[in-house]
Amino acid sequence: MTILIRPACSPILNSCKATKLVAACLLLAITVVRASAQNQYPFQNLALPLEERVNNVISLMTIEEKAAFLSSSPGVPRLGLQRMGHVEGLHGVARGGPSNWGRRNPVPTTIFPQAYGMGETWDTDLMQQTGAVEGYEVRYIYQSEKFGQRGGLIVRAANADLGRDPRWGRTEECYGEDPFFSVALQPGERKTVEMSLPAKSLAYWDTDRHSFVLEGGRIELLAGSSSANIRLKKTITVNN
């Protein structure tokens, strides 16, 4: 038996553990703390390695603070870590325009083509450059006294979902429909796509028996965007 697998979405972001999410946010928040002549905590020492600073601040947080840090406005005021919000950044920092992200006082930012269009470049170096521009502008707007800490340091991008069905309505937010393509544009996340495949998911509907049937033996799995675009093959043995 041969089965074609067409993943409906990327599991990259879903596989992150809570502790890693906390650490990732802290990487953003720690740099907001202003250095002083006398640091109260080791993580405030900019001369220390970043990972050491992250480990230190996590060790200082209570269970309640770690749980609260996974909210839409994370921060630890007790440790001097300012709260931060979320901003849209699929193809540039959204701080104005028809979407009203900028409220009554929009902030001009650099806008790039929609993610779907940028994905067609197949240029990961270009994606790194656009991300660097967004990161610079996000931090400037958030930390500049001119804008009064507007926006936030958590950017809602990139979208690793796959654009399978235009009826979704937000297809332009992703890079395309090819799972290998989407993963390739997420080099900072994970390079291996993992998926569970219970034996029962290999069953097929038998019209004569009027029920799902699972056949034992060797089954060939094909992964790709279509039967004409097979990227991976794997043969497994199913015990029935």
N, C-alpha and C positions, 0 to 999 in steps of 0.2 A: 504494500500500500504506500502511496506517496501523498503527502499532505503539504500544501503551500501555506506558509505562515505569512500573514501581512499584518504587522503590528499596528494597532489603532492609535497608540500614543507612546511617547518615550517615558520609560520608568526612571529616568535619571534623577529627577528632583524628588520623586516619591521615596527613594531609597535612603535619603539622608536621615541620620539619627538626630535626636533632639539635642544632644550635646554638641554635635557638629554645627547645628544651626546657631546655637548660642555662641559658639566660638567665632563663627563667621560674622555674626553681628558685632561681636566685641572687637573684631579687627577694624571695624569702621568706627566704633564708639571710642576706643582708646585714643585715637589720634585727635579727638575733639578736646580732650583734657589738656589744658594749658600747662606747660612746664613751669615750675617755680624753683626758687633757690633751694628750698627744702621740700623733698617729696615725702608725702605721708605713706605712700605705698610703693613697692618695687615697680609695679606696672606703669607708674608715672615717670619712670626713668627712661628717657628716650634712647639712652645709650645701650640698654639691654636688648638682647635679641627679641624679635617680635613674638615668637612662640613662647618664650619664657614669660613675657609680660601677659600674654593671653592666659597661660596656665595659672599665673599668680592671681589675676582678677577673678577667674572662675573659682579658685580656691577660697576667695573671700566672700563669694556670693552665697546667700542662704538658698535653701530649696525653693522657697517661695519666690525669691528674686529670679532664680533660673527659670521657673515656670512663667513668671510674668514677662520675662525677656522674650518669650515666643509670641507676644501679642503684636498688635499692629503699631504699637508705639513703645518699643523697647527702650530701656534705660535703667540705670541704677543710681539714683540721686544720692544715696548714702555714700557711694564711693566717688561721687563727682562725675559720673558718666551721664551726660545729658540725654534726655529722651529724644528720639528721632522718629520721623514719620516715613511714609512711603511716597515714592514719586513714580510716575510712568516714564519709561525710557526705552520703548521698543525701537525707535529710530530717531532718538534725540530726546533731551529732557523736556517733558511737557510742563511748561509753566505759563500757558496762556492759550489763546486761540479759541475756536468755537467750542472746544471741549470744556472750557471754563476751568481748566486746571489752575490757571493763574488768578482766578477770582477777578476782582475789579482792577487789579494791578498786574497785568501779565509781564513776565520777564523774557526778553528776547533770548533765544538759545539757538544753537546750531542744530538744524534739522537735516536728517539724512533720508534716503528713500525708504519706503516701507520695508520691513524685515523680509517679506516675500521677494521683493526686488533685490535686496542686498544678498539674499541667499543665492540668487542666480549668478553671482560673481564667482562663487566657489573659491573665494580668496580669504583664507583665515587671517592673513596678516592685515588685510583691510579691516576685518572685523575687530581685530585688536586695536587698531588705530581709532576706529569710531567709538569703541568702548572707552578708550583713554580720554577722548574729548568729552564724552558724557560724564565720566568720573570727575574730571577737572571742574566742569560747570556745576555739577551737583554739589560738590564740596564748597565751591566759591559762593553759590547762592545760599547755602545753608549756614556757612560760617561768617559771611560778610555782614557787618553791622548795617550796611546799606539796605539789606533786604530783611533784616530782623529774624534770622533763622527760619526762613520759609522753606517749605519742601521737606526734605529728609535725606538720609544717606542710604536708605534701602531702595534700590532701583528695581522696579518690576520688569525685568528683562534679563536674559533673553528667554523667549518662549520656546521650550523644547517640544511642544506638542506638534503633531503632524497634521497637515492640511488635507485631510482625506475627503471631506464633504463640504462644498461651498455653502450648503444650507446652515452650517455652523454659524455663519455670520461674522466670524472674526478671523477668517483664514489669513488675512493680510498680516496678522500678528506673528505668524510662525514663518519658518524658513522654507517650507515646502512639504511635499508628501513623502519624500524618500527618507526612511528611518536612518540609513547610513549617513545621509546628507545632514540631517539634523544633529546627529551625534557628533559628526565631524566639526560642527560649528559650536560645540560646547567643550572645548579642550580643557577648560578649567574644572569641569565637573567630573565626569568619569568616561573612560574610553572603552569600557566593556558594558554591553547591554545584557542584563540578566532578566530572565523570565521563567516563571514556574510553569510546568506543563503536566498537570495531573493526568493519570492514565484515562480517566473518564472523559477528558476533553478530546480524546482521540476517537471517541465513539461516533458512529454515523447512523442515520435513520434508515432502518430496513423497512421498506414499504410492504413486504410480505408478512413480516412479523409484527408490524405496527409498533415498533419500539426501537430504542437506540441499541446498537450492537457494538461491542468492543472486540475486535479480532486480535488474538495474540500473534506473536511472531515479529518479524523485522519490518520496521516502518521507516521510510525515508522522509525526512523533513527538509523542506526547501524554504529558505527565507529570502524575501525580495519584495519589491513593490508590485510585481505582477509575474505571471508565468513566463513572460518574455524577458524578465530582468532578474534572474536568480543570482544572488550574491553569495549565499552560503548553503551548504548541504550537510546533512548529518543523518546517519542511520542509527536507529535505536532498536532495542528489543523489548517488546511488551509481553509480560507474562499474564496470561488470561486464566 
